Amino acid sequence: MFDDAGRVMFTALHRAAVARLGPSHPCTAALAAAAAGPDATRVAAAETALRGLAAADREAIMAEVHRTLRSDPQAWLTLWPGGPARH
């Protein structure tokens, strides 16, 4: 479940970073890697990349992720045992 939660979080972060920074930005690549497989090394690289952003970019990305995850409970419900089927 925790790996799945990481995937949901990092997928949302990646999408927000693409929209804000573009697909070729190093932070976007680090977030994509963490979304694909949120192991400790990838998560640490993504966190470092996020910390390295200008505060305005980092805050805008985090605000977008908050909006996305707040408005898409289905993404979280699929993580619960016995939750809705994944499509």
C-alpha positions, 0 to 999 in steps of 0.5 A: 500500500505504501508503494502505491501511495508513493506512486499516486503522490509522485505521479501527481507531482510529476504531472504538476512539474510538467505543467509548471517546468516542462517535460525536460526539466531535471526535477520533472525527470526525477519525479517521473522516476519516483512515480515509476518506482518509489524506492528510497534512492528515487524518492531521495532524488525527487526530494532533492530536486524539489528542494532545489527549485525556486520557492515560487515553483516548488510552492506552485507545484505543491499547491497543484498536487494538493488540489489534484489529490483533494479533488480525486479521492478515487486515486486514494481509495484504490490503495485501500484493501477491498477498495474500488477495482483499478482500471 
